[in-house]
Amino acid sequence: MNIIPSVNLNDFISSDSVRKQNFVDAIGKAYEDIGFVALKGHFLDDKLVDNLYTEIKSFFSLPTETKQKYEIPGIGGQRGYVSFGKESAKGKEEGDLKEFWHFGQYVENNPKLEAEYPDNVTVNELPNFNAVGKEAYKMLEKTAKYVLRALALHLGLEETYFDFYIFNGNSILRPIHYPPITEEPKEAVRAAAHGDINLITLLMGAQGRGLQVQNHNGEWIDAIAESDELMINVGDMLSRHTNNKLKSTIHRVINPPKELWGTSRYSIPFFMHPISEMKLNVLEGCIDKENPKAFDDITAGEFLNERLIELGLIKK
């Protein structure tokens, strides 16, 4: 497959059972074939998208010493600011050519999880930054819930199977700034080839070239969304839970051609994580003679911790 399929969430949430089933079939096939879809009909309206880009561009334009006030030690970069070149892909020495911010979960009625998750970080210089970030977080989380409901049906599970695990889940909204490239990068790229850790990722800002996806033949193909689409891919947690039935596809963000080095790129992924105690044990319905159980039992929290160590964001 050399194109990313496009689907519309309005089909799934319509009262038309045929449209709903067609959506389930289309997204299920896409995630088995290539692990990515472009999604229309999500819950982010144009005004919220514009406001979010305005706020994050304002933040990343702040002086470096101002931004660094919001880099919180000891939490593995899970909230607040992470400065340029701090994160590298698994197995890569070079830091990626990016800086980013993390908004985390806004916990409802659960003191245990409030204590487990780091607090969100308030940016004093930008009075609307945190409110706009929270609104975008909630709308992306709502969109992700319906995508996972469709995947539950595709997998032969009860439609709301994932709802309990993602409510108050350890999800992250990550506005990323890829600054202009000022000199020939030695080995680094804007984001090296990697798979995501989580259940699914919803990506804003995939318009224009840059994001590439590796298909089953090992070929890199451009993943370019329309202005009203989110790019949504399967993460390693969901791939593991489904015994690789749903594919967590390797992807990367390549450096632009030299004539565009002077431009910034912004993208905003939402990483949908479950609560830490969710068991990622392979689903029985995804095991058969051709596909024996491929993964050991593990919880989402244990798996996340392993991967953050590999990424260099937390120390053993």
Secondary structure, 3 states (H helix, E strand, C coil): CCCCCEEEHHHHHCCCHHHHHHHHHHHHHHHHHCCEEEEECCCCCHHHHHHHHHHHHHHHCCCHHHHHCCECCCCCCCCEEECCCCCCCCCCCCCCCCEEEEECCCCCCCHHHHHHCCCCCCCCCCCCHHHHHHHHHHHHHHHHHHHHHHHHHHCCCCCCCCHHHHCCCCCEECCEEECCCCCCCCCCCCEEEECCCCCEEEEECCCCCCEEEECCCCCEEECCCCCCCEEEEECHHHHHHCCCCCCCCCEEECCCCHHHCCCCEEEEEEEECCCCCCECCCCHHHCCCCCCCCCCCCEHHHHHHHHHHHCCCCCC
